[in-house]
Amino acid sequence: MPIANCYINTKIPAKTDFNSIVAEWSDKIGASPNDVTINVFTDFVQYGNKDAVMVNLFLPSLWSKQEIENIQSLLSGLLEKNLGIEPDQVFIMTSIIQSGHVFSDGKTENW
């Protein structure tokens, strides 16, 4: 259940459809669109290094290192394509969430 908190510090093209991004990303990583979340934050203040998009990505511990790198790369590519930005304008920081450290639908999730 990937969760991407995307802090976008650039103009979002009017045609950008984040539901389509969720659908394409989930398809490419083999997850259900119902298990993928992209939160978009645009009303914030950023100081110091200013990336066009900064992502806090939370992934469950069930994926291998190679799969995690693929998930990151696919998300970056989709954001680049849909926002019209370059690869060096996306920063993704990934946190791995261990089984049992998520509470959803009234219960602890174990993978």
Stockholm file with secondary structure:
# STOCKHOLM 1.0

chainA/1-111         MPIANCYINTKIPAKTDFNSIVAEWSDKIGASPNDVTINVFTDFVQYGNKDAVMVNLFLPSLWSKQEIENIQSLLSGLLEKNLGIEPDQVFIMTSIIQSGHVFSDGKTENW
#=GR chainA/1-111 SS CCEEEEEECSCCCTTCCHHHHHHHHHHHHTCCGGGCEEEEECSCCCCSSCCSEEEEEEEETTSCHHHHHHHHHHHHHHHHHHHTCCGGGEEEEEEEECTTCEEETTEEECC
#=GC SS_cons         CCEEEEEECSCCCTTCCHHHHHHHHHHHHTCCGGGCEEEEECSCCCCSSCCSEEEEEEEETTSCHHHHHHHHHHHHHHHHHHHTCCGGGEEEEEEEECTTCEEETTEEECC
//
